[in-house]
Amino acid sequence: MRHLLDFQGWTRAQVENLLDTARVMREVLERPVKKVPALQGFTVATVFFEPSTRTRISFELAARRMSADVVSFAAATSSLQKGESYKDTLLTLEAMGIDAYVIRADAAGVPHQATRWVKGAVINGGDGRRAHPTQALLDAYTLLEALGSLEGKKVAIVGDILHSRVARSNAELLPLLGAEVWCAGPPSLLPEALPGARLTPNLEEALEEADAVMVLRLQKERMEAGLVHLDDYIARYQVTERRLRLAKPQAPLLHPGPMNRDVELEGVLADSDRSLVNRQVQNGVAVRMAVLYHLLVGREGA
């Protein structure tokens, strides 16, 4: 595994190997001194052409927990504002001796292109609507903690599926671990097809006997574009306590954040014992530590 762009070509053994490493990293994070020298001497650049809080901070903390040096690039304060291209920005960083690049971009395919421009490892930190692989890995890790296994488990993903890179990456990854993925949302926010998932405009059908439920953020720009009306969405697709009774008892709730309380998810559920949102954030650091370790140090089977 030289780069992490998506899960095309991945095997179940590779996923499980990486998640095993994440468990080791989780133990490191529970120690009084939360630091190991695994990446000492390596330099990791977080290159975010699109704003981010959770993913950027999580990767930077993950790199520092393993003693790597970190370079943080933000588009708003860079030469991109003067007309510099993505390629020239990355080539400039490459000349500084970067070992791994975590790239977030609003355009799909930028991390793939970056692998042709730089010699270091490239990690897709989210590109357009296409993929967000480390989010899917931390979701899978969190689900495995809660459920023990994903074999034969039904995972319902609810919300704006059409524009969601999180839904796409989960639809790629979770079936590798044996899960059955159902995606539900308004017809205007459903793609014609999504490999790895069953699509339905019927929320109740997706929630029926679900072992876990993942709720996606409803973005304001979708409402402004007329793809969905807020009141109608809340009435038909908000995950509420009543609707959640269709799922299996104590089915955990996930959300990649940021969350619109009382829009896509009833506020009382966000704070309930079933919510694993904070656990997802905690697990994100361990999973990203594992990704950086596998790419920069390597491990048999990775």
N, C-alpha and C positions, 0 to 999 in steps of 0.2 A: 504494500500500500504506500504509494509515493505522495498522492494527493487525496483530499477528501472533497469531492465536488458534488456527488450524489451517491445513490446506492446501486446504480446500474453495474452489473457484474459482481456484486458482493455475494458471498455465501453466508449461510447461517453460522458456520464455524467462525468466520471472520468477525461477524457482529458479536457473537458470544465471547470471543477472545478479547475484543475491545472492552466490552462491558465488564468482563472479569477484571481487567486492569482498572476500570473506573471504581470497582469495589475496593481495590487496594488503595486508590487515591482517596476514596471517601474515608477510609481509616486514618490516612495521613491527616486529613482535615479535622479529625476529631481529637488529635493529639494536642497537648499544651503548646508545643512548638509545631506550627502547621507548615513546615517547610522541609524540602529535601533537595539534594544537590543534583538531581537527575538531569537537568538541562543546563547546568553551569557551563558557561562558555558559548551558549547558543543565543541568538538574537531573534526575537519574534516581533513582527510589525503588525499592528492592527490598522488596516487600511480601509477606512469607512467613507465611501463616496456617498453614503446615505446615512442620516442620523440613526443612532442607536444608543440605548442605555444598557439594557440587560446583557446583550450579547458582547458588546465591547468590553464592559467592565468585567464580565465573567471570564473572558479570554485573557485579559491583562492580569487578573488575579491568578488565574490558572498558571500562566507562564511564570509569574513571580513566585508562586508557591513551590515551583521546581527550580528556582534560582536562575532563570533565564533573564537576559536583559530585554527590555520592552521599549519599542518605539511606537508612539501613538500618532496616527495621521488622521486629521479631520478635514474634510473637503472645504468647509466653510472658512477655514483660516489658511488655506493652501494656495499654491500657484494655479490650481484649477480655476480660481476666480480671475486669473489673468489669461486664461485660454489654453493652459497646458492640458494635454490629452491624458487619458488613463494610462496609456502605454508609456508615455514619457515620465509620468509620475512614478510608475513602477520601476522603470529602468534607472531612475535616479536613486531609488531605494536599494535596488540591486547592486549598484556601484558602492553602496555603503556596507555591503556584506551581510545582508539579511538572510537568515536561515529558513524562516517560515513566515508566510503572509496569510493573515486572516482578512478576507476581502468581503465587504458588504457593498452591494451596488443596486441601484434602482432598475438597472437594465439587465435582463436575463443574459447569461453567457459570459459576463465579464470574468469571473474566476476561471472558466475554461480557457479563455483567450490568454489570461495571465500565465498559464502554464507554458505558453510558447515564448513568453517574454522574459521570464525569470527562471533561475536555476533552483531556487529554494522551493520547499514544499508549499503548496497552495491549499488553503482551507476555505471552503465556501461558507461565509458567514451570513448568507441570504442574498439571492440575486433575483430581482424582479419578482414575478409570480412563480418562478420555476422551482427553486429548492432551498431548503434550510436544514441541511443534514444534521448538524449538531443539536438543533432543537428536537428533531425526531429521536436522536439517540438519548437525550436526557428524558424525553417523554417515555421511551421504552424502558429505560432504567427505573424511572419512578413507578411505572406500571408493574414491572417485575417485583419491585419491593412490596407493592401493595397486594398483588395477586399471586405471587410465587412463580407463576408460569403464564405464558400467553397462548399456549397450545389450546386451540379450540375456543378461545375467548372472543366475545363480540365486543368490539370497541366502536362506539358511535362518535362521530365528529360532526358538530353542529355549527352552522353559520355560513359565512361567505366562502364557500368552497372554491368558487371560480377564480378568485384573486389570491388564494392562500397558498404560499409556498410551504407553510407548515403542514397543511393537509396533503399536499403532493408528496412531501418527504415521508410523512407517516404512512401514506398509502403504499410507498415503496418498501419501507422498513418493517412495519409491524407484521405483514404477512410472512416475511422471512422467519419470524419467530413463532409462527403458527396462528396468529390472530386473524380474525375475520373483521374487516373494516367496513363500516357503513357510514356514508356521508349524507347529511340532510341539510336542506336550506331552501329558500325560495327558488322557484324555477329560474328567475332572472340571475341568481347567484350560484347556479349549478353549471358545471361544464357539460358538454355532450357526453364525455366519457372521462374516466380517471382510472388508469391501470392500477389494479390492486385493491380497488374499492367498489362497493355497490352504492349507487346513487339513488336518492329518493327525495321528492319534495314533501313527503309525509314524515313529520317529526316523530309522531307516535310510533311509526313502523321502525324507525331507526333506534328509538329508545327501548322498544319491547325486548325484555330479557337481556339488555346490554350489561356486560360485566364492568364496563368503565365508560365514562362520557367525557369527551374533550370539547370544550366550547371555544369558539373563535371570536375575536373582536369584530364588531360591525363598524366599518370605517365610515367616517362622515362623508368622505368624497363619493362613496357609493350612493348615499342618500341624496347628495347634491346633484348627482348625475341622473337621478330619477330611477335608478335600478330597483330601489326598494323604499317604501315609506316607513318611517320609524314606528308609528302607532300600529301599523299592520304587522310589522316584524315582531314587535313585542307581543301582540295578541296571538300570533300564530307560531312563533319560533323561539320565544324566550324559554330557557330551561328553568322551570319552576319546581318547587317542592312537589306540587301535585303531579306534574308531568313526569318527574323523576321516579315516581312510584311504579312506573312501567318498567324501569330497569330493575336489575336484581338488587336485593336489600344491601345497603351499604356500598353500592357501586361507587368507586372513587370518582371525583371530579377533577379535571385538569383544565388549565387555561394558559396559553403561552404568554399572555400579557402584551401590552397593558390592557386592563379590563375596564369596560364601561358598566359599572354597577347598575343593576335594574334595567339593563337593555338586553344584552345577550344572556345574562345570567341573573337570576333573582338574588338580590343583595344578601339575604339571609343565608343562602347556600354558599356564597363566597366565603363566609366566615364560619361555616359549619365544620364539623369533624371530618366530613367527607371531602372537603377541599384539600387538594395536594399542591396548591399553587406555590406556597412558600417552599415546600419540599422540592418542587421542580427547580426553583432558583438555586437552592442549596446544592442539588445534584448536578446542576449545570457546570459548576466549577470542577467537580470531580470528573465528569465526563469529558470536559474540554482538556483537563490535564491528561487524561488517557489518550485523547486524540493527538495532542502535541507529542506525547511520549512515543506513541507508535510511529508517527511520521519522522521524528527526528532521531530517535534512538533505535527504534525497530524492535520487533519481537516475533519470534517464530510463529507462523500462522497468521500474522497480521496482514 
